[in-house]
Amino acid sequence: LPVCAVGFDCLSELVVDGTNGLIFRDARQLASQLLRLLAPTKEAAAALAALRAGVAASEAKRPRWAENWNEVAAPVLLPRGAGPHAATRRLMRLGTLALLVALFGACLLRGLVWMERRGWLDFSFDESEVLVPNWVEWLL
């Protein structure tokens, strides 16, 4: 499936602009890309078909998940000679740790917001610095 993805530093590992998707920097550029790909015209259909062909070609060259796991992740996560269930145990521990870190972060953020509302902290900033509007309200 071709994608329209917001540009970030390592995105080129997944999306090649114009080959298997399009990269945008702002909402206006995304809107333009969507109109160009989804308009009821022959040009839009051809552009979308070209991106789909690019996805198929890039996926044919990429290793499958299991191959990638065995070559890249398993040597890092598993000790030599570990049994088949060692990966599951290690991933469960990593998943638990990630969940605890996320929960700690959410609690810390809620605490900071609580302190700011009471006037104990001041998080004044320019409105243009907000990347996702109202995200603090969503957490509350």
C-alpha positions in Angstrom: 0.0 0.0 0.0 1.5 3.3 -1.0 1.7 5.9 1.8 1.9 9.6 2.4 4.2 9.9 5.3 5.5 12.9 7.3 9.2 13.4 6.7 11.6 12.5 9.4 15.3 11.6 9.5 15.3 7.8 8.9 12.1 7.6 6.9 14.1 6.9 3.8 14.6 3.3 5.2 10.9 2.7 4.5 9.6 5.2 2.1 11.3 6.4 -1.1 9.6 9.6 -2.2 7.8 9.1 -5.5 8.7 5.4 -5.7 6.6 3.6 -3.0 5.0 6.6 -1.4 5.1 10.4 -0.9 6.7 12.4 1.8 5.2 15.6 3.1 6.3 18.3 5.5 3.1 20.1 6.3 -0.7 19.8 6.1 -0.9 21.8 2.9 1.6 19.5 1.1 -0.3 16.4 2.4 -3.6 17.8 1.1 -2.0 18.4 -2.3 -0.7 14.9 -2.4 -4.0 13.3 -1.5 -5.8 15.4 -4.1 -3.2 14.4 -6.7 -3.6 10.7 -5.9 -7.3 10.4 -5.2 -8.8 12.8 -7.7 -11.2 11.1 -10.2 -8.8 11.6 -13.1 -6.7 9.3 -15.3 -3.6 11.1 -14.1 -4.4 10.4 -10.5 -5.1 6.7 -11.2 -1.8 6.4 -13.1 0.1 8.1 -10.3 -1.5 5.8 -7.7 -0.8 2.7 -9.9 2.9 3.7 -10.3 3.2 4.0 -6.5 1.6 0.6 -6.0 4.0 -0.9 -8.5 6.9 0.7 -6.6 5.6 -0.8 -3.4 5.4 -4.3 -5.0 9.0 -3.9 -6.3 10.4 -2.6 -3.0 8.7 -5.4 -1.0 10.0 -8.1 -3.3 13.6 -6.9 -2.5 13.1 -6.7 1.3 13.6 -9.6 3.5 10.5 -11.0 5.2 9.9 -10.5 8.9 11.3 -13.8 10.0 14.4 -13.5 7.9 15.0 -9.9 9.2 14.5 -11.1 12.8 17.0 -13.9 12.4 19.6 -11.7 10.8 19.2 -8.5 12.8 17.3 -8.7 16.0 17.9 -12.2 17.3 21.7 -11.8 17.6 21.3 -8.7 19.6 18.4 -9.8 21.9 19.3 -13.5 22.4 22.4 -15.0 24.0 24.2 -17.7 21.9 22.6 -21.1 22.1 19.4 -19.8 23.6 16.4 -22.0 23.1 13.4 -21.2 20.9 11.4 -19.7 23.8 14.2 -17.4 25.0 13.1 -14.8 22.4 9.5 -14.8 23.8 10.7 -14.5 27.4 13.1 -11.7 26.5 10.5 -9.8 24.4 8.0 -10.1 27.3 10.5 -8.6 29.7 11.3 -5.8 27.2 7.6 -5.2 26.6 7.0 -5.0 30.4 9.8 -2.6 30.7 8.5 -0.4 27.9 5.0 -0.4 29.4 6.5 0.6 32.8 8.5 3.4 31.2 5.4 4.6 29.3 3.3 4.5 32.5 6.0 6.4 34.4 6.1 9.0 31.6 2.3 9.5 31.6 2.2 9.8 35.4 5.1 12.3 35.4 3.4 14.3 32.7 0.1 14.3 34.6 1.9 15.5 37.7 3.6 18.3 35.8 0.3 19.4 34.4 -1.3 19.2 37.9 1.5 21.4 39.3 1.2 23.9 36.4 -2.6 24.3 37.0 -1.9 25.1 40.6 0.7 27.7 39.6 3.6 25.8 41.0 5.2 25.5 37.5 5.0 27.7 34.4 5.1 26.0 31.0 4.8 29.2 29.0 5.6 28.7 25.3 4.9 30.1 21.9 1.8 28.6 20.2 3.8 28.0 17.1 5.9 25.4 19.1 2.9 23.1 19.6 3.2 20.1 17.2 0.0 18.4 18.2 -2.6 20.8 19.6 -4.5 19.8 22.7 -2.4 16.7 23.4 -2.2 17.5 27.1 -6.0 17.7 27.4 -6.2 14.2 25.7 -4.0 12.8 28.5 -6.2 14.2 31.2 
